[in-house]
Amino acid sequence: ASLVSTGMSTNLNAMRQHLGFTNTQTALVLTIRSITAFIAALCANTYYRMGLKRGMVIALLVGTATFILFAAAGRSLMIIYAGAVLSGICYAYGMMMPASMLLRNWFNKSRGTALSVASAGTGLVSVVFAVLSALFPALYVTRIDAAMGVRNGFSRSRAGVALRKILITFQLAAAVAMMIISGVFYMQYRHMTSQQLG
């Protein structure tokens, strides 16, 4: 879920520059995601009744659908906004609610502190992934000949096609990694719930 959020944040400049969206249109993507995550978090009772296993499966499926929507969106702003809605649901169901659900099993007295530490860790991971996901394109783009970009168009050049293939491969690898991490998370949850708490 963090990867979905971070991936969206780092691509806002590309949406402005290459797709021609305005600052307002691209900022609205993050706003939609945040509002959707907030509304989904208000449905915490439904999530708790559903259970962690089903909630994580829903987050995984919604996260995968988010990647597919963003990949298929092209220049369609409405499809990008729909992806932002799914990203907000994925964030709420795949990060914050499972963390609070697991932490409340172990921390009776200092639940708020434990959840704030977990949330700070989530933010730290988001910052690290944002830097890593922006580093490669930034280093690669600085090596591009500006005259070639103006004359022939970078997106049709061999280097542009190679960059696009690398970024799509990275995005698909990230989606697979997200599925694997969700599976490991579920196995850890199953192990923790079957153990004595103290």
Secondary structure, DSSP 4 states (H G I P E B T S, - for coil): -HHHHHHHHHTHHHHHHHH---HHHHHHHHHHHHHHHHHHHHTHHHHHHH-HHHHHHHHHHHHHHHHHHHHH-TT-HHHHHHHHHHHHHHHIIIIIHHHHHHHHHH-SS-HHHHHHHHHHHHHHHHHHHHHHHHHHHHHHHTTS-HHHHHHT-GGGSHHHHHHHHHHHHHHHHHHHHHHHHHHHHHHHHHHHHTS---
